Amino acid sequence: MNLSRRHLVARVAPGAIAAGAVATLGIWSGPSKAVGQSNMPERDKWLADWLSTRRLGPPLHVQKFPERIYILLQPISWAPEPSQAPLPSVTAPRGFVTDFASVPRLFWTLLPPDGAYTYAAVLHDFLYWEQSISRPAADEVLKFAMQELKVATTTSDAIYTAVRTFGSSAWDDNARLKSQGEKRVLQKFPDDPAVTWEEWKKRTDVWY
């Protein structure tokens, strides 16, 4: 990719996968009007707007629960090339809770969720939760985002095939959980690294 297009940097902070740690995993440019942005708090909208003019965003920062569950500490975004239309721009908001589970658990031994494709997986996880676009379109976003992250073709093809083949169960489970009132965007984050996701999500005062 030349410098006239979107740019990415992917890096992992030492020790970032420890419980309660903050991980630095990637970078992405952001749009001013994006899937999910309409529900952002005001403090996140300014960042999305800034990204739309600078077209270069901060790394992916996450806070980890003791389980393999993470909280976005700031929004992350993806914007399609003109040739990738009609796919929309996507912004996963600050506070979104993710397990990086775009890759079905069946394949985690060969393709762990926290690989080079993690940034794309979080965006995909958000799209599978929000369901504002079709599942095939969400899978296309994952594929193109992995290409931008320069994930090896054999790896990205395997992940894309896995989500196309097995992703319907995750999509359906999310629809069911949303209908039961489950939420995925936190307003308040735990400051105790020993607090588990199972404990925190039961609180009623931490959600938007």
C-alpha positions in Angstrom: 0.0 0.0 0.0 1.4 3.5 -0.8 1.1 6.5 1.4 -1.9 7.9 -0.4 -4.1 5.3 1.1 -5.0 4.4 4.7 -2.1 3.4 6.9 -1.8 0.9 9.6 0.7 0.1 12.4 0.4 -3.1 14.4 2.4 -3.6 17.6 1.9 -5.4 20.9 3.0 -3.9 24.2 5.2 -6.3 26.4 3.1 -8.1 29.0 -0.1 -6.7 27.5 -2.1 -9.9 27.9 -1.8 -10.0 31.7 -5.1 -9.6 33.7 -6.1 -6.0 33.8 -3.4 -4.9 31.3 -3.8 -2.4 28.6 -2.7 -3.8 25.2 -1.6 -1.8 22.2 -2.4 -3.8 19.1 -3.0 -1.7 16.0 -3.9 1.5 14.2 -6.7 2.5 11.8 -8.0 5.6 10.1 -11.6 6.6 10.9 -14.7 8.1 9.2 -16.8 11.0 10.5 -20.1 9.1 9.9 -19.8 5.4 10.7 -21.7 2.4 11.7 -22.2 2.6 15.5 -21.2 6.3 15.8 -24.7 7.6 16.3 -24.8 5.8 19.7 -21.4 7.1 20.9 -21.1 9.4 23.8 -19.9 13.0 23.0 -16.4 12.4 24.2 -16.0 9.6 21.6 -17.5 11.5 18.7 -14.8 14.2 18.6 -12.2 11.5 18.1 -14.1 9.9 15.2 -14.4 13.3 13.6 -10.7 14.0 14.2 -9.8 10.7 12.6 -12.0 11.5 9.5 -9.8 14.6 8.8 -6.4 13.2 9.8 -7.1 9.7 8.4 -4.7 8.3 10.9 -5.8 7.0 14.3 -4.4 5.9 17.6 -3.5 2.2 18.3 -6.0 -0.2 19.6 -6.0 0.0 23.4 -7.9 -2.5 25.4 -8.4 -3.4 29.1 -8.5 -7.0 29.9 -10.8 -8.9 32.4 -9.3 -12.0 34.1 -11.1 -14.0 31.4 -10.3 -13.5 27.8 -12.6 -10.5 27.6 -11.6 -7.0 26.7 -12.9 -3.4 26.8 -12.1 -0.9 24.1 -10.5 2.2 25.8 -11.0 4.3 22.7 -12.9 3.9 19.4 -11.5 2.0 16.5 -12.6 2.5 12.9 -12.4 1.1 9.3 -13.3 2.9 6.1 -13.7 1.1 2.7 -11.9 2.0 -0.5 -14.3 3.2 -3.3 -13.9 -0.2 -4.9 -15.2 -1.9 -1.7 -18.6 0.0 -1.8 -21.3 -0.5 -0.8 -19.6 -1.6 2.5 -20.1 1.1 5.1 -17.5 2.8 7.3 -17.4 1.1 10.8 -16.6 2.6 14.2 -16.6 0.4 17.3 -17.1 2.7 20.3 -15.1 3.2 23.5 -16.4 0.8 26.1 -17.3 -2.0 23.6 -16.8 -5.4 25.2 -15.3 -8.0 23.0 -13.8 -11.5 23.2 -12.0 -11.2 19.8 -14.2 -14.1 18.9 -14.5 -13.6 15.2 -12.6 -16.8 14.9 -14.8 -19.7 16.0 -13.5 -21.4 19.2 -13.1 -24.6 17.2 -10.1 -23.0 15.4 -8.5 -21.2 18.4 -5.6 -23.7 18.6 -4.4 -22.8 15.1 -5.8 -19.3 14.9 -5.9 -17.7 18.4 -8.1 -14.6 18.7 -5.2 -12.4 19.6 -3.2 -12.7 16.4 -2.1 -10.1 13.8 -5.8 -9.9 12.7 -7.0 -8.8 16.2 -7.9 -5.3 15.1 -10.1 -6.6 12.3 -11.6 -9.2 14.6 -12.8 -6.6 17.1 -14.5 -4.6 14.3 -16.1 -7.8 13.1 -17.2 -8.7 16.6 -18.8 -5.3 16.9 -20.6 -5.7 13.6 -21.9 -9.2 14.7 -23.2 -7.6 17.9 -24.8 -4.5 16.4 -26.2 -6.3 13.3 -26.8 -3.0 11.4 -25.5 -4.6 8.2 -25.9 -8.2 6.9 -23.7 -11.0 8.1 -22.1 -11.5 4.7 -21.2 -7.7 4.6 -19.7 -7.9 8.1 -17.6 -10.9 7.0 -16.4 -8.8 4.0 -15.3 -6.0 6.3 -13.3 -8.6 8.3 -11.6 -9.8 5.1 -10.7 -6.3 3.8 -9.5 -5.2 7.2 -7.2 -8.2 7.4 -5.8 -7.3 4.0 -5.0 -3.8 5.3 -3.3 -5.3 8.3 -1.2 -7.4 6.0 -2.3 -10.7 7.5 -0.8 -13.6 5.6 -3.2 -14.7 2.8 -3.3 -18.3 4.0 -4.4 -17.1 7.5 -6.9 -14.5 6.4 -8.5 -16.9 3.9 -8.8 -19.5 6.7 -10.4 -17.0 9.0 -12.8 -15.7 6.4 -13.8 -19.3 5.4 -14.4 -20.2 9.1 -16.7 -17.2 9.8 -18.6 -17.7 6.6 -19.1 -21.4 7.4 -19.6 -21.3 11.1 -20.4 -17.6 12.0 -24.2 -18.0 11.8 -24.4 -19.4 15.3 -22.5 -16.4 16.8 -24.8 -14.1 14.9 -27.9 -15.8 16.1 -26.7 -16.0 19.7 -26.0 -12.2 19.7 -29.5 -11.5 18.3 -31.0 -13.6 21.1 -28.9 -12.0 23.8 -29.8 -8.5 22.6 -33.5 -9.4 22.6 -33.0 -10.5 26.3 -31.6 -7.1 27.2 -27.9 -7.8 27.2 -25.6 -4.8 26.5 -22.0 -4.6 25.3 -20.9 -1.0 25.6 -19.7 0.0 29.1 -19.8 3.5 30.6 -17.9 2.5 33.7 -14.8 0.3 33.7 -13.5 -1.8 36.7 -10.5 -0.5 38.5 -9.8 -3.8 40.2 -8.0 -6.3 38.0 -9.4 -9.2 39.9 -13.0 -8.3 39.0 -14.3 -10.8 36.4 -16.5 -10.1 33.4 -19.2 -12.4 34.8 -19.3 -10.2 38.0 -19.1 -6.8 36.2 -21.7 -7.5 33.6 -24.3 -8.1 36.3 -24.1 -4.5 37.5 -26.8 -2.2 36.3 -24.9 1.1 36.7 -22.0 0.5 34.3 -23.8 0.5 30.9 -24.9 3.2 28.5 
